[in-house]
Amino acid sequence: MIKLTKEQVVSIHSSLIKASGGTDGVRDDGLLESALESPFQTFDGHDFYPSIIQKAARI
């Protein structure tokens, strides 16, 4: 699975805002970073979200 960086997500968001309108920018960098890392959580060596579908749903 490709892991997107914060910079990639912000760039995609900016492109979508330019195309569709709205307010650009990130309200809370910490929340964005947390959301991007959440699908890759593990416990005792096991993924919380083992499938790509579960990871995508978690984001």
N, C-alpha and C positions, 0 to 999 in steps of 0.2 A: 504494500500500500504506500502511496506517495504521501508523505507528511508535509503539509503546507506550513510555510513560515508565517509569522505575523506580518511581515512586509508583503508577502504575496497576497494574503487575505485583504490587507488594506488597499493594495493596488487594484484587486478585483472589485472591491467595494467602490472605490473611486470611479472606476470605469462604469459600473452599473449606475451610480448616481449621476454621472455626466449624461448617460443615455436616457435615464428615466426621470431624473429630477429628484430633489430631496436635499437633505443636509449631509455634507461630507464630513468625515472625521471619525475618530474613535473616542467614545465617552470615557472608557476605563480600560487602559492597556492590560491591567492585571486580569480582568474578566476575560478579555480576548485570549490572552496566553493560557489561562486556565481551561477555557473551552477547547482550545487546540490540543492541549495535552491530555485532557480527560479520556478520550477513546483509547489511549495507550497505557492506561493504568494496569498494574499487575499486583497480585498478592501471592506470595509463596511460589513465585515463578510461573504463575498462570495468569493469562490475560483475563481481565474482567469482561472484555468485549472481544471474543476471539474471531468472529467473522467480520468481513468488510462491511456487511450490511449493518451489523450491530454497531460498528465503529462509526459509520456514516450517520446512523440514527442518533448516536450520542452527541455528535457535533450539533 
